[in-house]
Each structure stands twice: as C-alpha cells, then as structure tokens.
Amino acid sequence: MKYLRIAGAIVGALCVLMGVVWIFQGINVIPGSFMTGVIDWSYRGAVLAVVGLVVLFLSLRAPRAKGQ
C-alpha cells in the first residue's frame, strides 16, 4: 500500500507540473510549441492541474484508523 501512495504522489505532482506548463504555453508565456498562444491549452492545463492536486491530496492524506 505504501508504494501505491508514493506512485499516486508522483503521478499527481507530474500532472500539476504538466498542467502549469500547459497553462503558461496557452497564455503565451512559454514559447516554442504548437500550443503557444492557443488559449484552449490553458483551460486543459487548469483542469489537469486540479486533477493532479486531487490525486496528490488523496495519496498524501493520512490513512484512517481501522474501526472508524
């Protein structure tokens, strides 16, 4: 179970990072890609970042004690 939490944390963090990159490319802060300046990528990046935060939160929260 420990490895599943670590894997979830890694996947969540990567989703947040990738979402932030997509946001910045969509708003034309990071140039050099087909996504640069296309606002749709900012929306997709925001959704991906939120999903990554949820996965990160769920994987890092403390497990409940048995019997509760």
ABEGO torsion letter per residue (X at the ends): XAAAAAAAAAAAAAAAAAAAAAAAAAAGABBGBAABGBAAAAAAAAAAAAAAAAAAAAAABBBBBBGX
